[in-house]
Amino acid sequence: MIRVFSEKISTRVTHRPEPERAVTLARETRAAGIVVTPVVHEHKRLGHGLALTELAERT
């Protein structure tokens, strides 16, 4: 299954609904025993500095 999450808002915005949806889906899919491989077009779209660390800890 391939899902595409796209967001075109400033990277400075703190609430990012599409990445949140992607993380939630990845977590649920992985809990069902399915391998999840996220692919990101631009790493800066995930966040900066500590935001990336927090994202890694949540998934």
All heavy atoms as TSV, in Angstrom:
chain	resi	resn	atom	element	x	y	z
A	1	MET	N	N	0.846	-1.171	0.000
A	1	MET	CA	C	0.000	0.000	0.000
A	1	MET	C	C	0.894	1.238	0.000
A	1	MET	O	O	1.864	1.320	0.728
A	1	MET	CB	C	-0.881	-0.009	1.259
A	1	MET	CG	C	-1.583	1.301	1.480
A	1	MET	SD	S	-2.788	1.347	2.811
A	1	MET	CE	C	-1.776	1.256	4.256
A	2	ILE	N	N	0.551	2.183	-0.819
A	2	ILE	CA	C	1.278	3.453	-0.870
A	2	ILE	C	C	0.313	4.563	-0.507
A	2	ILE	O	O	-0.775	4.649	-1.046
A	2	ILE	CB	C	1.864	3.709	-2.269
A	2	ILE	CG1	C	2.909	2.661	-2.597
A	2	ILE	CG2	C	2.449	5.113	-2.348
A	2	ILE	CD1	C	3.451	2.767	-4.003
A	3	ARG	N	N	0.724	5.391	0.439
A	3	ARG	CA	C	-0.059	6.573	0.830
A	3	ARG	C	C	0.827	7.788	0.653
A	3	ARG	O	O	2.001	7.765	1.012
A	3	ARG	CB	C	-0.477	6.490	2.298
A	3	ARG	CG	C	-1.526	5.475	2.612
A	3	ARG	CD	C	-2.916	5.889	2.124
A	3	ARG	NE	N	-3.342	7.202	2.519
A	3	ARG	CZ	C	-4.105	7.473	3.571
A	3	ARG	NH1	N	-4.532	6.500	4.343
A	3	ARG	NH2	N	-4.453	8.709	3.837
A	4	VAL	N	N	0.286	8.838	0.113
A	4	VAL	CA	C	1.033	10.078	-0.075
A	4	VAL	C	C	0.406	11.150	0.813
A	4	VAL	O	O	-0.796	11.377	0.778
A	4	VAL	CB	C	0.980	10.535	-1.560
A	4	VAL	CG1	C	1.673	11.876	-1.722
A	4	VAL	CG2	C	1.607	9.476	-2.453
A	5	PHE	N	N	1.247	11.779	1.620
A	5	PHE	CA	C	0.830	12.891	2.470
A	5	PHE	C	C	1.574	14.115	1.966
A	5	PHE	O	O	2.797	14.106	1.877
A	5	PHE	CB	C	1.187	12.615	3.935
A	5	PHE	CG	C	0.445	11.449	4.508
A	5	PHE	CD1	C	0.951	10.170	4.397
A	5	PHE	CD2	C	-0.770	11.633	5.147
A	5	PHE	CE1	C	0.273	9.081	4.916
A	5	PHE	CE2	C	-1.457	10.550	5.673
A	5	PHE	CZ	C	-0.943	9.285	5.554
A	6	SER	N	N	0.855	15.144	1.648
A	6	SER	CA	C	1.468	16.339	1.082
A	6	SER	C	C	1.028	17.563	1.875
A	6	SER	O	O	-0.145	17.707	2.211
A	6	SER	CB	C	1.035	16.485	-0.378
A	6	SER	OG	O	1.595	17.645	-0.935
A	7	GLU	N	N	1.985	18.422	2.129
A	7	GLU	CA	C	1.679	19.630	2.889
A	7	GLU	C	C	2.502	20.776	2.328
A	7	GLU	O	O	3.689	20.630	2.099
A	7	GLU	CB	C	2.009	19.396	4.363
A	7	GLU	CG	C	1.493	20.460	5.266
A	7	GLU	CD	C	1.549	19.983	6.694
A	7	GLU	OE1	O	2.658	19.894	7.237
A	7	GLU	OE2	O	0.489	19.695	7.246
A	8	LYS	N	N	1.874	21.892	2.108
A	8	LYS	CA	C	2.571	23.045	1.538
A	8	LYS	C	C	2.400	24.260	2.434
A	8	LYS	O	O	1.890	25.285	2.023
A	8	LYS	CB	C	2.041	23.324	0.143
A	8	LYS	CG	C	2.289	22.177	-0.800
A	8	LYS	CD	C	2.149	22.613	-2.212
A	8	LYS	CE	C	2.274	21.407	-3.087
A	8	LYS	NZ	N	3.453	21.239	-3.781
A	9	ILE	N	N	2.799	24.100	3.684
A	9	ILE	CA	C	2.761	25.227	4.617
A	9	ILE	C	C	4.173	25.518	5.075
A	9	ILE	O	O	5.078	24.718	4.876
A	9	ILE	CB	C	1.833	24.946	5.824
A	9	ILE	CG1	C	2.321	23.744	6.615
A	9	ILE	CG2	C	0.403	24.776	5.370
A	9	ILE	CD1	C	1.518	23.475	7.879
A	10	SER	N	N	4.365	26.636	5.711
A	10	SER	CA	C	5.680	27.040	6.180
A	10	SER	C	C	6.259	26.006	7.128
A	10	SER	O	O	5.551	25.410	7.937
A	10	SER	CB	C	5.585	28.388	6.905
A	10	SER	OG	O	6.799	28.683	7.556
A	11	THR	N	N	7.564	25.802	7.040
A	11	THR	CA	C	8.237	24.877	7.957
A	11	THR	C	C	8.303	25.451	9.365
A	11	THR	O	O	8.658	24.744	10.296
A	11	THR	CB	C	9.664	24.546	7.470
A	11	THR	OG1	O	10.406	25.755	7.315
A	11	THR	CG2	C	9.619	23.796	6.162
A	12	ARG	N	N	7.952	26.699	9.544
A	12	ARG	CA	C	7.974	27.323	10.869
A	12	ARG	C	C	6.693	27.079	11.657
A	12	ARG	O	O	6.632	27.352	12.839
A	12	ARG	CB	C	8.202	28.817	10.725
A	12	ARG	CG	C	9.593	29.131	10.208
A	12	ARG	CD	C	9.849	30.625	10.202
A	12	ARG	NE	N	11.182	30.880	9.716
A	12	ARG	CZ	C	11.461	31.309	8.499
A	12	ARG	NH1	N	10.504	31.548	7.647
A	12	ARG	NH2	N	12.714	31.519	8.133
A	13	VAL	N	N	5.682	26.560	11.001
A	13	VAL	CA	C	4.404	26.281	11.657
A	13	VAL	C	C	4.603	25.114	12.623
A	13	VAL	O	O	5.243	24.125	12.300
A	13	VAL	CB	C	3.319	25.930	10.608
A	13	VAL	CG1	C	2.050	25.494	11.275
A	13	VAL	CG2	C	3.079	27.114	9.696
A	14	THR	N	N	4.057	25.239	13.831
A	14	THR	CA	C	4.271	24.184	14.826
A	14	THR	C	C	3.278	23.034	14.709
A	14	THR	O	O	3.613	21.901	14.990
A	14	THR	CB	C	4.207	24.756	16.257
A	14	THR	OG1	O	2.952	25.408	16.435
A	14	THR	CG2	C	5.338	25.736	16.497
A	15	HIS	N	N	2.045	23.302	14.290
A	15	HIS	CA	C	1.060	22.227	14.129
A	15	HIS	C	C	1.025	21.823	12.660
A	15	HIS	O	O	0.666	22.612	11.796
A	15	HIS	CB	C	-0.330	22.682	14.578
A	15	HIS	CG	C	-1.368	21.634	14.367
A	15	HIS	ND1	N	-1.376	20.447	15.069
A	15	HIS	CD2	C	-2.410	21.569	13.511
A	15	HIS	CE1	C	-2.390	19.715	14.658
A	15	HIS	NE2	N	-3.037	20.380	13.701
A	16	ARG	N	N	1.416	20.590	12.380
A	16	ARG	CA	C	1.512	20.112	11.008
A	16	ARG	C	C	0.624	18.885	10.848
A	16	ARG	O	O	1.021	17.771	11.164
A	16	ARG	CB	C	2.954	19.769	10.699
A	16	ARG	CG	C	3.906	20.834	11.207
A	16	ARG	CD	C	4.794	21.530	10.286
A	16	ARG	NE	N	4.751	21.196	8.929
A	16	ARG	CZ	C	5.825	20.938	8.223
A	16	ARG	NH1	N	6.987	20.936	8.786
A	16	ARG	NH2	N	5.723	20.690	6.944
A	17	PRO	N	N	-0.609	19.048	10.377
A	17	PRO	CA	C	-1.565	17.943	10.341
A	17	PRO	C	C	-1.165	16.765	9.452
A	17	PRO	O	O	-1.364	15.609	9.834
A	17	PRO	CB	C	-2.861	18.576	9.849
A	17	PRO	CG	C	-2.538	19.946	9.401
A	17	PRO	CD	C	-1.187	20.305	9.921
A	18	GLU	N	N	-0.605	17.011	8.294
A	18	GLU	CA	C	-0.269	15.898	7.400
A	18	GLU	C	C	0.847	15.008	7.962
A	18	GLU	O	O	0.710	13.788	7.961
A	18	GLU	CB	C	0.079	16.402	5.997
A	18	GLU	CG	C	-1.134	16.846	5.211
A	18	GLU	CD	C	-2.135	15.730	4.996
A	18	GLU	OE1	O	-1.827	14.758	4.288
A	18	GLU	OE2	O	-3.248	15.839	5.535
A	19	PRO	N	N	1.948	15.561	8.451
A	19	PRO	CA	C	2.947	14.685	9.064
A	19	PRO	C	C	2.391	13.928	10.267
A	19	PRO	O	O	2.738	12.777	10.489
A	19	PRO	CB	C	4.071	15.642	9.472
A	19	PRO	CG	C	3.955	16.767	8.513
A	19	PRO	CD	C	2.482	16.922	8.282
A	20	GLU	N	N	1.518	14.571	11.021
A	20	GLU	CA	C	0.887	13.881	12.161
A	20	GLU	C	C	0.080	12.680	11.679
A	20	GLU	O	O	0.134	11.605	12.256
A	20	GLU	CB	C	-0.001	14.841	12.946
A	20	GLU	CG	C	0.757	15.893	13.716
A	20	GLU	CD	C	1.619	15.300	14.823
A	20	GLU	OE1	O	1.229	14.284	15.430
A	20	GLU	OE2	O	2.695	15.857	15.082
A	21	ARG	N	N	-0.681	12.865	10.611
A	21	ARG	CA	C	-1.464	11.758	10.045
A	21	ARG	C	C	-0.544	10.648	9.550
A	21	ARG	O	O	-0.833	9.472	9.722
A	21	ARG	CB	C	-2.343	12.252	8.902
A	21	ARG	CG	C	-3.518	13.057	9.368
A	21	ARG	CD	C	-4.428	13.420	8.189
A	21	ARG	NE	N	-5.394	14.396	8.606
A	21	ARG	CZ	C	-5.404	15.674	8.235
A	21	ARG	NH1	N	-4.495	16.129	7.396
A	21	ARG	NH2	N	-6.313	16.493	8.687
A	22	ALA	N	N	0.553	11.025	8.914
A	22	ALA	CA	C	1.501	10.035	8.404
A	22	ALA	C	C	2.117	9.227	9.544
A	22	ALA	O	O	2.230	7.999	9.460
A	22	ALA	CB	C	2.594	10.719	7.590
A	23	VAL	N	N	2.504	9.897	10.619
A	23	VAL	CA	C	3.099	9.209	11.770
A	23	VAL	C	C	2.078	8.281	12.420
A	23	VAL	O	O	2.392	7.135	12.764
A	23	VAL	CB	C	3.649	10.228	12.800
A	23	VAL	CG1	C	4.001	9.560	14.112
A	23	VAL	CG2	C	4.858	10.950	12.221
A	24	THR	N	N	0.851	8.736	12.549
A	24	THR	CA	C	-0.201	7.906	13.148
A	24	THR	C	C	-0.440	6.657	12.309
A	24	THR	O	O	-0.505	5.543	12.836
A	24	THR	CB	C	-1.506	8.717	13.297
A	24	THR	OG1	O	-1.245	9.825	14.153
A	24	THR	CG2	C	-2.614	7.871	13.871
A	25	LEU	N	N	-0.556	6.829	10.994
A	25	LEU	CA	C	-0.770	5.678	10.115
A	25	LEU	C	C	0.414	4.719	10.175
A	25	LEU	O	O	0.233	3.496	10.245
A	25	LEU	CB	C	-1.011	6.128	8.680
A	25	LEU	CG	C	-1.217	5.001	7.678
A	25	LEU	CD1	C	-2.472	4.202	8.015
A	25	LEU	CD2	C	-1.293	5.558	6.264
A	26	ALA	N	N	1.637	5.250	10.173
A	26	ALA	CA	C	2.830	4.398	10.238
A	26	ALA	C	C	2.854	3.599	11.531
A	26	ALA	O	O	3.151	2.401	11.530
A	26	ALA	CB	C	4.091	5.251	10.120
A	27	ARG	N	N	2.525	4.236	12.630
A	27	ARG	CA	C	2.517	3.562	13.928
A	27	ARG	C	C	1.470	2.442	13.947
A	27	ARG	O	O	1.745	1.325	14.375
A	27	ARG	CB	C	2.227	4.578	15.034
A	27	ARG	CG	C	2.422	4.017	16.420
A	27	ARG	CD	C	2.168	5.055	17.496
A	27	ARG	NE	N	3.073	6.183	17.346
A	27	ARG	CZ	C	2.689	7.448	17.323
A	27	ARG	NH1	N	1.431	7.766	17.428
A	27	ARG	NH2	N	3.570	8.407	17.200
A	28	GLU	N	N	0.264	2.718	13.448
A	28	GLU	CA	C	-0.799	1.715	13.422
A	28	GLU	C	C	-0.452	0.557	12.490
A	28	GLU	O	O	-0.691	-0.606	12.814
A	28	GLU	CB	C	-2.112	2.360	12.975
A	28	GLU	CG	C	-2.677	3.326	13.991
A	28	GLU	CD	C	-3.830	4.158	13.441
A	28	GLU	OE1	O	-4.154	4.035	12.236
A	28	GLU	OE2	O	-4.403	4.944	14.221
A	29	THR	N	N	0.119	0.882	11.351
A	29	THR	CA	C	0.492	-0.147	10.384
A	29	THR	C	C	1.595	-1.031	10.940
A	29	THR	O	O	1.546	-2.256	10.822
A	29	THR	CB	C	0.938	0.512	9.057
A	29	THR	OG1	O	-0.117	1.351	8.587
A	29	THR	CG2	C	1.259	-0.519	8.005
A	30	ARG	N	N	2.580	-0.420	11.564
A	30	ARG	CA	C	3.688	-1.186	12.144
A	30	ARG	C	C	3.209	-2.065	13.284
A	30	ARG	O	O	3.665	-3.189	13.455
A	30	ARG	CB	C	4.787	-0.243	12.613
A	30	ARG	CG	C	6.076	-0.987	12.936
A	30	ARG	CD	C	7.213	-0.070	13.161
A	30	ARG	NE	N	6.943	0.771	14.319
A	30	ARG	CZ	C	7.575	1.896	14.568
A	30	ARG	NH1	N	8.488	2.322	13.740
A	30	ARG	NH2	N	7.297	2.591	15.642
A	31	ALA	N	N	2.231	-1.573	14.060
A	31	ALA	CA	C	1.686	-2.358	15.166
A	31	ALA	C	C	0.971	-3.601	14.655
A	31	ALA	O	O	0.878	-4.608	15.360
A	31	ALA	CB	C	0.724	-1.502	15.991
A	32	ALA	N	N	0.489	-3.553	13.414
A	32	ALA	CA	C	-0.180	-4.705	12.802
A	32	ALA	C	C	0.839	-5.686	12.208
A	32	ALA	O	O	0.449	-6.683	11.605
A	32	ALA	CB	C	-1.140	-4.233	11.716
A	33	GLY	N	N	2.123	-5.399	12.367
A	33	GLY	CA	C	3.166	-6.308	11.895
A	33	GLY	C	C	3.589	-6.073	10.458
A	33	GLY	O	O	4.263	-6.911	9.865
A	34	ILE	N	N	3.222	-4.952	9.906
A	34	ILE	CA	C	3.573	-4.638	8.525
A	34	ILE	C	C	4.765	-3.682	8.522
A	34	ILE	O	O	4.810	-2.728	9.298
A	34	ILE	CB	C	2.369	-3.996	7.797
A	34	ILE	CG1	C	1.197	-4.976	7.795
A	34	ILE	CG2	C	2.738	-3.583	6.385
A	34	ILE	CD1	C	-0.103	-4.384	7.337
A	35	VAL	N	N	5.708	-3.942	7.646
A	35	VAL	CA	C	6.892	-3.090	7.542
A	35	VAL	C	C	6.498	-1.747	6.942
A	35	VAL	O	O	5.752	-1.677	5.968
A	35	VAL	CB	C	7.969	-3.764	6.664
A	35	VAL	CG1	C	9.157	-2.837	6.452
A	35	VAL	CG2	C	8.416	-5.064	7.294
A	36	VAL	N	N	7.006	-0.674	7.540
A	36	VAL	CA	C	6.699	0.683	7.089
A	36	VAL	C	C	8.000	1.355	6.673
A	36	VAL	O	O	8.976	1.341	7.411
A	36	VAL	CB	C	6.034	1.502	8.218
A	36	VAL	CG1	C	5.806	2.930	7.771
A	36	VAL	CG2	C	4.741	0.851	8.645
A	37	THR	N	N	7.997	1.952	5.478
A	37	THR	CA	C	9.160	2.677	4.996
A	37	THR	C	C	8.724	4.078	4.571
A	37	THR	O	O	8.169	4.264	3.492
A	37	THR	CB	C	9.815	1.968	3.794
A	37	THR	OG1	O	10.126	0.638	4.159
A	37	THR	CG2	C	11.069	2.690	3.350
A	38	PRO	N	N	8.925	5.065	5.440
A	38	PRO	CA	C	8.556	6.431	5.043
A	38	PRO	C	C	9.592	7.002	4.076
A	38	PRO	O	O	10.790	6.770	4.229
A	38	PRO	CB	C	8.559	7.219	6.348
A	38	PRO	CG	C	9.176	6.344	7.371
A	38	PRO	CD	C	9.340	4.982	6.807
A	39	VAL	N	N	9.116	7.712	3.091
A	39	VAL	CA	C	9.995	8.374	2.124
A	39	VAL	C	C	9.634	9.853	2.139
A	39	VAL	O	O	8.474	10.218	1.995
A	39	VAL	CB	C	9.796	7.798	0.702
A	39	VAL	CG1	C	10.664	8.531	-0.307
A	39	VAL	CG2	C	10.094	6.305	0.691
A	40	VAL	N	N	10.647	10.687	2.326
A	40	VAL	CA	C	10.422	12.127	2.432
A	40	VAL	C	C	11.168	12.814	1.300
A	40	VAL	O	O	12.365	12.590	1.110
A	40	VAL	CB	C	10.912	12.658	3.801
A	40	VAL	CG1	C	10.703	14.153	3.907
A	40	VAL	CG2	C	10.216	11.921	4.920
A	41	HIS	N	N	10.458	13.650	0.572
A	41	HIS	CA	C	11.070	14.359	-0.553
A	41	HIS	C	C	12.139	15.342	-0.078
A	41	HIS	O	O	13.215	15.421	-0.638
A	41	HIS	CB	C	9.997	15.077	-1.361
A	41	HIS	CG	C	10.544	15.891	-2.486
A	41	HIS	ND1	N	11.144	15.325	-3.583
A	41	HIS	CD2	C	10.597	17.230	-2.677
A	41	HIS	CE1	C	11.543	16.276	-4.407
A	41	HIS	NE2	N	11.221	17.439	-3.879
A	42	GLU	N	N	11.833	16.106	0.938
A	42	GLU	CA	C	12.792	17.053	1.508
A	42	GLU	C	C	12.788	16.901	3.022
A	42	GLU	O	O	11.749	17.078	3.658
A	42	GLU	CB	C	12.400	18.493	1.187
A	42	GLU	CG	C	12.476	18.862	-0.273
A	42	GLU	CD	C	12.061	20.307	-0.485
A	42	GLU	OE1	O	12.851	21.195	-0.083
A	42	GLU	OE2	O	10.969	20.536	-1.007
A	43	HIS	N	N	13.930	16.567	3.608
A	43	HIS	CA	C	13.978	16.347	5.057
A	43	HIS	C	C	13.569	17.581	5.845
A	43	HIS	O	O	13.031	17.483	6.937
A	43	HIS	CB	C	15.357	15.846	5.496
A	43	HIS	CG	C	16.400	16.910	5.541
A	43	HIS	ND1	N	17.055	17.342	4.417
A	43	HIS	CD2	C	16.863	17.637	6.573
A	43	HIS	CE1	C	17.902	18.291	4.758
A	43	HIS	NE2	N	17.813	18.497	6.054
A	44	LYS	N	N	13.779	18.751	5.294
A	44	LYS	CA	C	13.406	19.977	6.022
A	44	LYS	C	C	11.900	20.078	6.215
A	44	LYS	O	O	11.437	20.795	7.083
A	44	LYS	CB	C	13.937	21.216	5.327
A	44	LYS	CG	C	13.269	21.522	4.007
A	44	LYS	CD	C	13.868	22.761	3.382
A	44	LYS	CE	C	13.145	23.092	2.081
A	44	LYS	NZ	N	13.669	24.296	1.478
A	45	ARG	N	N	11.110	19.328	5.424
A	45	ARG	CA	C	9.670	19.357	5.577
A	45	ARG	C	C	9.223	18.617	6.836
A	45	ARG	O	O	8.112	18.766	7.292
A	45	ARG	CB	C	8.969	18.727	4.362
A	45	ARG	CG	C	9.287	19.392	3.055
A	45	ARG	CD	C	9.148	20.887	3.080
A	45	ARG	NE	N	7.812	21.307	2.699
A	45	ARG	CZ	C	7.283	22.470	3.011
A	45	ARG	NH1	N	7.948	23.330	3.734
A	45	ARG	NH2	N	6.094	22.801	2.614
A	46	LEU	N	N	10.091	17.809	7.411
A	46	LEU	CA	C	9.747	17.101	8.649
A	46	LEU	C	C	9.884	17.987	9.874
A	46	LEU	O	O	9.242	17.768	10.878
A	46	LEU	CB	C	10.643	15.883	8.840
A	46	LEU	CG	C	10.354	14.703	7.935
A	46	LEU	CD1	C	11.399	13.618	8.171
A	46	LEU	CD2	C	8.970	14.174	8.176
A	47	GLY	N	N	10.763	18.943	9.819
A	47	GLY	CA	C	10.993	19.808	10.963
A	47	GLY	C	C	12.468	20.121	11.090
A	47	GLY	O	O	13.269	19.748	10.253
A	48	HIS	N	N	12.801	20.770	12.156
A	48	HIS	CA	C	14.190	21.174	12.387
A	48	HIS	C	C	14.645	20.732	13.771
A	48	HIS	O	O	13.860	20.702	14.710
A	48	HIS	CB	C	14.330	22.696	12.292
A	48	HIS	CG	C	13.971	23.245	10.950
A	48	HIS	ND1	N	14.793	23.129	9.864
A	48	HIS	CD2	C	12.855	23.869	10.507
A	48	HIS	CE1	C	14.223	23.690	8.824
A	48	HIS	NE2	N	13.030	24.142	9.190
A	49	GLY	N	N	15.904	20.416	13.895
A	49	GLY	CA	C	16.535	20.150	15.176
A	49	GLY	C	C	15.775	19.216	16.096
A	49	GLY	O	O	15.603	18.045	15.811
A	50	LEU	N	N	15.332	19.764	17.219
A	50	LEU	CA	C	14.650	18.958	18.228
A	50	LEU	C	C	13.342	18.362	17.724
A	50	LEU	O	O	12.939	17.293	18.163
A	50	LEU	CB	C	14.389	19.786	19.483
A	50	LEU	CG	C	15.633	20.188	20.263
A	50	LEU	CD1	C	15.240	21.076	21.441
A	50	LEU	CD2	C	16.374	18.962	20.756
A	51	ALA	N	N	12.683	19.030	16.780
A	51	ALA	CA	C	11.434	18.498	16.231
A	51	ALA	C	C	11.689	17.147	15.563
A	51	ALA	O	O	10.877	16.226	15.674
A	51	ALA	CB	C	10.819	19.480	15.242
A	52	LEU	N	N	12.814	16.997	14.886
A	52	LEU	CA	C	13.145	15.715	14.255
A	52	LEU	C	C	13.420	14.647	15.303
A	52	LEU	O	O	13.029	13.499	15.150
A	52	LEU	CB	C	14.354	15.866	13.326
A	52	LEU	CG	C	14.094	16.604	12.023
A	52	LEU	CD1	C	15.388	16.771	11.243
A	52	LEU	CD2	C	13.060	15.891	11.182
A	53	THR	N	N	14.067	15.012	16.381
A	53	THR	CA	C	14.346	14.074	17.462
A	53	THR	C	C	13.045	13.607	18.098
A	53	THR	O	O	12.857	12.410	18.349
A	53	THR	CB	C	15.245	14.740	18.532
A	53	THR	OG1	O	16.443	15.186	17.902
A	53	THR	CG2	C	15.578	13.767	19.638
A	54	GLU	N	N	12.150	14.529	18.338
A	54	GLU	CA	C	10.847	14.165	18.924
A	54	GLU	C	C	10.069	13.252	17.995
A	54	GLU	O	O	9.441	12.293	18.423
A	54	GLU	CB	C	10.030	15.422	19.217
A	54	GLU	CG	C	10.602	16.250	20.341
A	54	GLU	CD	C	9.912	17.602	20.478
A	54	GLU	OE1	O	8.916	17.845	19.780
A	54	GLU	OE2	O	10.393	18.403	21.288
A	55	LEU	N	N	10.113	13.522	16.695
A	55	LEU	CA	C	9.429	12.690	15.713
A	55	LEU	C	C	9.996	11.274	15.736
A	55	LEU	O	O	9.257	10.292	15.743
A	55	LEU	CB	C	9.553	13.288	14.316
A	55	LEU	CG	C	8.948	12.484	13.175
A	55	LEU	CD1	C	7.431	12.382	13.353
A	55	LEU	CD2	C	9.290	13.106	11.839
A	56	ALA	N	N	11.298	11.152	15.788
A	56	ALA	CA	C	11.927	9.828	15.815
A	56	ALA	C	C	11.548	9.053	17.071
A	56	ALA	O	O	11.335	7.842	17.018
A	56	ALA	CB	C	13.449	9.979	15.725
A	57	GLU	N	N	11.432	9.721	18.187
A	57	GLU	CA	C	11.085	9.058	19.438
A	57	GLU	C	C	9.636	8.597	19.452
A	57	GLU	O	O	9.301	7.601	20.077
A	57	GLU	CB	C	11.341	9.980	20.627
A	57	GLU	CG	C	12.813	10.194	20.884
A	57	GLU	CD	C	13.073	11.211	21.985
A	57	GLU	OE1	O	12.118	11.827	22.475
A	57	GLU	OE2	O	14.247	11.380	22.335
A	58	ARG	N	N	8.748	9.311	18.750
A	58	ARG	CA	C	7.329	8.960	18.738
A	58	ARG	C	C	7.014	7.798	17.808
A	58	ARG	O	O	5.978	7.166	17.942
A	58	ARG	CB	C	6.488	10.153	18.309
A	58	ARG	CG	C	6.414	11.225	19.336
A	58	ARG	CD	C	5.398	12.258	18.969
A	58	ARG	NE	N	5.211	12.347	17.518
A	58	ARG	CZ	C	4.879	13.435	16.867
A	58	ARG	NH1	N	4.687	14.531	17.527
A	58	ARG	NH2	N	4.726	13.441	15.580
A	59	THR	N	N	7.869	7.524	16.835
A	59	THR	CA	C	7.537	6.482	15.862
A	59	THR	C	C	8.167	5.174	16.203
A	59	THR	O	O	8.912	4.995	17.081
A	59	THR	CB	C	7.969	6.891	14.433
A	59	THR	OG1	O	9.350	7.203	14.448
A	59	THR	CG2	C	7.162	8.055	13.959
